[in-house]
Amino acid sequence: MSHRCRPFKRKGAAGGYDTDSDVEPDIELNVIVSASGSSVTRTVHEPVQKRPRTSPLPQTTVQPEETLTAAELQKKPSRKQGASVLMDTFSQHFESLQEAILSTEHHPRLGQPCPCGEIPAKFRCTECFQSNLLCKECIVAAHQHHPFHFLGEWTGTFFRRVELSELDFVIRLGHYGGRCPNHPVSKPPRVTVIVHVNGVHRALIEYCYCKLVSDAEQLVRARLFPSTMKHPETAMTFAVLKHFHISNLTSKKSAYDYAKTFTSLTNNAFPQKVPDRYREFAAVARVWSHLALVRRTGQAHGIDAILSHRRRNSLTVRCPACIEVGFNIDPDILNAATVEEVHKYTLFLSTDGNFRLQRKNKNDDPDDTALNDGNAYFVPTEAYKEYLKHTNSVREEPPSCSHLQAGRLQNVVKFKNAVISGVVAFQCARHGFYMPQGTVDLVKGEEFRRTDFALMLVLVELWRLRWILISYDIWCQYVINLRNRFSKWFPAMVPILDKIRGAIPKMHVLNHVLLCMLAWSFTYKKYSGETCGENIEGGWAEQNQSAGSTKEMNDGHRHDALDDFMGHWNWTKLHQIAATLERMYKTCIKNLKTREGDFEQLTALHPEDRIAAWNEMDTEPKVVGNVITSVYEVQVKNGPPTLNTVYQSLVQDEVTAKLGIGEAALINVGLQLEHTQAMISAKLAGHDDDSLTSLRAKLNRDLSSWRQEQLAAFPDLSNELSVVDASTPEKAPLLLPSSFKPEKRVALRLDGLAVIEYKLREGQAHDALAELRLAIKTCNANLEFKKKYVHGQKPNTRAQQYLRTLEAEKKAAAEKYRRAYAALLSLGLSKDDKTLEPLLDNQLWMKNVTERHKLGSSRTQDPWFWLVGRPSGMSTEEANEWSIEMDRVKWFRDRAARDRAREEKEILEEEFRRSIASFRRMSEVWFELASKKPAPGYAAYCHKQAVMYSSLASDCEKKRDDAFNSPAMWYVLVSTGS
């Protein structure tokens, strides 16, 4: 399943009705108050004294004391749930369960004759269900079609394991168990080692002599795969090969470990007595997976003759939801698409480097080439080597962005004893399918020329597309000379570059400089929907599990193994695509409802001429010298430090100093993780657990990645870190500098990092106060509206629910400030600071400007934070202009959020249509292939595949209908007039 980034809920009103009870929408609660619409205009006689931004930490360090109330000290008993309850039900019966298990070591019919007559019965089968006790002749006869069952022979005191071959059982090939009439009487059966799911067997095999069919082929027709094509003495059952293949793909268990397993199953006391068949098994398993790949992709049936628009001999699983001209979309429809439909017909690609999938520098077989070479996900080996020889003199320019500066440092320190340092791969960005011939090996870092080669081969099939968007975490640098490089090495491919736009994944862009955030962020990029570009990280998390075994393999074997893992990843995505699109569509509709309401409410609070002027503003960022301007950023002088401005300043300092360590980025991501933890905890407190599973899964992935970076930069933290509980990652300690006392920070060498956190926390605190001010205004205005205009039980119930949502947002902003303030105190902020003060629950208010003036109200002062953040010395008019500027930025950001949600809805509807069309087309292709191969086995396989794809299409249609008919969808249709 596509593991996709879910956008966090934006701060602000989430207007509208509860759709489940939206029967009589006679009143609509859609009110928001902006800073301009209900501004608190007062003359500030004494300018607020602001503490200067400091480089070193303040000398006064006060550690806040933690005091607990008596109620807090008396912990509530935890409610047992999950595993503990299940264990309790078993633990009460351990004795009886053990007795029942041990009873199977005996047999109640011991001492009685075999059912066939008077012969004593002393054999039983340990594999057959409820096996009877039989004599030798009867037990052999009962296993004509179960030759690889282990038996038990009663010795008088216990059952000794025996094999059927010890009882002279012979496996006869070619006649369904019967003796071949042409088999020489004097020729004894061949002793053959058989590897099965339950262990290793010694079998006696007689071959058929009726036709000139090789021994190896006879074994295969009997569902036994030989270890060699000439005089095989070892074979693996289809069952064990299938079992290992699935086990290997899902759990990444290596052939070596699996061989240890079936050896131990055979004889766990003396495994050295079991024939060692690891090498034979590993070789056969590799051949088996390759043949399965050829079979499942239709190459064994000549599928290229039907799907001639695809590259020949392709062994890949394709994304059914992505646009494929001539397969799931008619070329005429694509060519007729307008500019406003770009998002519906864009192919979204994502690329990224992975430095875990290495290969050791060790002695190997230089002649070992991949069985899939160039036909699956890796590029053709020899063509790639030739290209690297010609481009060996290319030198890349030094990076100008902090994100790349940190990445280049890794190139120097991270690849000891690795002849291959990792890979770069392309996926479809929205669904996470690895692209055909889209993966290349790396040597010490992400050289652009290597990524270019993979991109070139990915684009070969895409020349008929009109629009392509590529997500890359270093796109800001990669794109600079992309055209020049293609002009030199791939001149025929240059025209397709005109169809390409670029972006940086939503999480990664936070670690870039401000210009990257504004120019390359998906959030502000038109016609990109809710694409986040981070899906490829989920693919890496899965593939990294195979690194322990693939790094030891020969070059060709490693490529075959990784091709297989990528193909399996694509297959799991394919059969989950309908459920994925359904989930994404329902989430999109929910987000769209909220964002439409937010934007409409904010727009209604400003005069039409102001909105018209805003609409005329260019949304592209402008760079003049070192100054960056954008409609998405506040343009004020002497404003308060914000998290973003502080972070950008720190990042630029790192780039200028050539540090490349990314300490500001490290802390910034830590604050993002802290925010996610707080959001999950709030959902738990509010019993809103609809999205907890996906949020926790993403948080676990992000925490794992961040912990690695944290330890790499500050190894002294290794003794402080604990294992993250995957079920509750929101409780995992982040161990930021503020988590420690001053002397501990010095001991852990975090004092320098503490300076950075201090500055970022200061900006975070001001951001939180700005969010709090807007939340309070919104609450006040909507409460006043409810008092005046909402009447009746149902409207009041809906209004009360909405007000609770607004109250929760207000509390969330307050908690965000308190976290920042507590961290600042830990880092040295004085308790007597006059800019940032403690925030109490009874201070979350302001004078309600919608009420008439009352006697004494002029003497009532708003809480302290209403004056924090506004530039000092402002007149009433200037304060109003400042407030309008705050609203302008929010208006543009809300509009972008609404537009992305609208685009996402249309993209998902088109992806549903394309997925169904893809499945239907594949069903037709397999039915057509069934008529092309006369062999009955070929045709049967084709029909099976055709029915499977037809079922996938039907399932996708059902989930599409369920998604389109959801209650939230009806709300959107009514509210938008669709």
Phi, psi and omega in degrees: 000139178294119178275082189266146179294128173264129182290143177288151179292132182283149177289143179132183185287146175240071190292167176112174184270161165290113189297334181293334182244018185276076183261314181238083183281070182273341180227135180244122181269091184226074181232135173220146179246125179265176178297330181274326184291332179219054186288147174268102184258112176217153177274128180271105183288324180243113181300145180291129179279118181259134176289132180296149176291132187248151172273305175280162177291147173302148185288331181281117181241115182243121178268118182296137180274141180259118179243136181246142177281168179298324180294323180289327181291330180272093185290144176284142178296138182285142179275124181290139179203167172064233188298322183296321179294316180297318179295324179299320181294329179277318187300333178290345185237020182304317184295314181290325178295317179297321179296319179293321179296315181292335180295337180285352176283352180239178175219131185293344182264008178301135181094349178263155180287161176295147179304344181280344182165222186267355182291135179297140178265121179221009178245140173222160178259131179275354181258325181290145182284125179052053183295138176280164176270123188230168174276176183300310183297319182290321181292325177292315180298325181287350185243026176302327182246014176226060190288349185246033172269142173272142180250166173237129178249125182287122182268353187113338178229336179200169177270118177269134180290132176225158177257157180298328180296332178292340178259020177066026176284132182242131175272121182250129185260152172092346185224029177053043177101343180276160180286137177291127181294340181261005181287129179300131183297326184279350184274116182286158176296151182273131176285123185227137176274125180246128176260121180236174182301326185268359177146195183255131184239149167259117184242154174254121187237130172253129180267157179277141181244012183288320183235164179276068178249129183297157178301319182298318181291323177299320178297316182297319179295338176266013178066036173236127183260121185285154179278345177208159182273351180240120177047059182295137175242003176220142177213155178244136177291151174304324183299315182289327178292319177295316181298314179295319182301312179293318178298318180296318182289323185273321183251353181064024176293131184283163177298326180297312180293323180293321178296322176299325181294307183289339174291315180293325177296330181285311180206098184279345179273320180230067182299336180293342178277350180275133177306128181279113181236030180297310184298315179297318182295316181299318180294314181294320179299323178294315177296318181300314182294324178294314179297323177298320180296314179297322182289311187289332180273000176086000181293331177290345183250004179078042184293338181299332180294335180264314180263066186287347180282346179270160177296147184290149175063023183292132181246032187250156172264122186265153177285123180285340185271338180282154185291129177223104187296133181084358181239304178240009174207138179285136180303327181294323178294316180296316182292335180272354182296141180269172179299327180287354179251015183307314185298329182289332187239024175269138169268118180265119179247155177223140176224151183195155176263147177231121184256017173264332184276066184268173170226131184291153174275095186215164176295131180212187179268108183292342181270000181282107179252156182292136176293332180267006198320112175077000182255353180246245188258337175275153178287161177300129188298308186292320178297322179293317179297319180295319178297317180296325177298317183287334184255015185297335183275355182292131177239133182271149178288150178296141183290151179250357183249143184301325183297319178285327180301318178292320181296323182292331178295326180298328183301333186273328194247353199252354192238038180297134176061029178239119177281332170241123187267355180156197180221159165243134182226155174251138173232164164285129193289335187269335186235351172080026176273130174294140185273147176301135180050039183249016183233134179229153175280151179244155171229107178055061170112170182272080175290136182298327182296329178287316176298322178303318183295317178295317180299317180302314182289327175295320184287343184305319182275354191255015187294339181274352179286159178257330184221134178224137176236126182250127176259127182210133185291346175238032181301325182304326179264323184299322187284342189304311183246021182301313182296320179297318181293317179294322179299327182277318189255330181227062186301328181292340183266356184301318182303328182289340178297334179294343181269357190258132166248165181229160177204165177246134182309149189299322180283318183292327185295339178294340180265006181260172177288167187302319181301319178296318181300322183276323186275328190240007181283136174300330184302322184253005183269120180296150175061037177239356180060213179262020177303134182249341177078001184261000184302327184297335177296323177295322176297320179295320180302324178286313184293331182298337179295339181271354187300326182299326180264320185291334180291343180267353188276162168296163185301311182293318180297319179299315179297317178300317182295313181292324173303316181295316179297318180293321178296320178294320177303314179297321181295318178298324176294321183295311183283353175256002189298322181296314179295323179296313180295322178298313179298315181297322182292317179295321176296319181298315181297321178296315179294319181297319178302314180294315186287324175300316181295316179303312186290318180297320181294316180294321179297321183294344183270358182239148180297155185298323182293326178291317178297319179298321179293320178296321180297334181277350184285142180283132183271354179285135179293148180243139179239118177236107185066237178259009183259129179248127177239144180202149177295343182268002180237145179292133179248078178227154176262147176060029177283177181286157175291132175252163180302320183291316181293321177296315181299315181298322179295317180293319179298316181296324177298319180295317180296316181298322181277357180060033182289312177070005184275331178073040182293322177297318178297320180301311180292321181299316177294324176300321178292324176297318178296321178299319178297317179296318177301316180295321180295317179295319179297322178294321178295322177296316180296326180268008180056032177259086187252017182299320186250013185295321183299310182291323179295318180292322179297316180293320179297320178300316179296314181295321179297317180299314180296318183291322180299321179298315179294321180298314180290324179297321181279326185224078184297340179295345180281354187301324181282347182267340185280145175238162180292133180284127175285113185298337181280337180223064181293343180292346179264357183292128177291135182272341177056047170286163181307325181293348179284349186242156173286159186307315183293327178290322178299319180294318180297326180271003180059044179252006185296322177293320178293331179296325178298317180294316180297322180303311182296317180293322178296325178298314176296321179298321180297317179293323175300316182296321178294322177297317177296321181295317180300315180294321180296321179294316178300317181296318178300312182301313184295318181288327176295318178295320179298318180298317180299322187275321195240346184263120181224150180099153187295310184294311178300322179293322178297315180294320180295322180294322177298318180294320179295326177295324177297315179296322179295322178296321179294323178296315180294324179297319178295320179296318179294325177298318178295317183296323177297316180295319182294317179298319178295320180296320177299317179298327183272357174126000178296135180287142176294342181267008181302136185266354180264310179249121185236167175299144180250116183262156180298326182279007178255002185275064183205172170209163175297131182282106184284353177279347178272155177291153180297134179243157179301125178088354183292334181291337180274350179280123182262136174294155178304161190304328189283354178286343178258350180282135176101331177281131178308139186289155174077018182282143170279173179300318180294318179294322178296322179293319178296321178299318180295320178296321179298321177299317180292326180299313180297316179296323180297314179294320180291320178295323178295318178298318180296318178296314181299319180296322179293320177298316179297319182299318179301314181290323177298313183295322177298319178290325178292324173300312181299315181294322180297314179297317179297321179296314180295318178297317181294319179295325176297316178298319181299315182291324175297321179294320180296330181300331182273352185267338181249118183291334183299129185299324179297320177300312182296318180299317179298318180299315180297321178299314179296319181298316180294322178300313181292326176296321178293322177297322178295315180297319178297320180294322178297318180295315181291327175297314181297320178297319181291316183290337182257015179291153179304321180297326180294320179296325178298314182296318181297320180290315185290332181262354179074021182285000000 
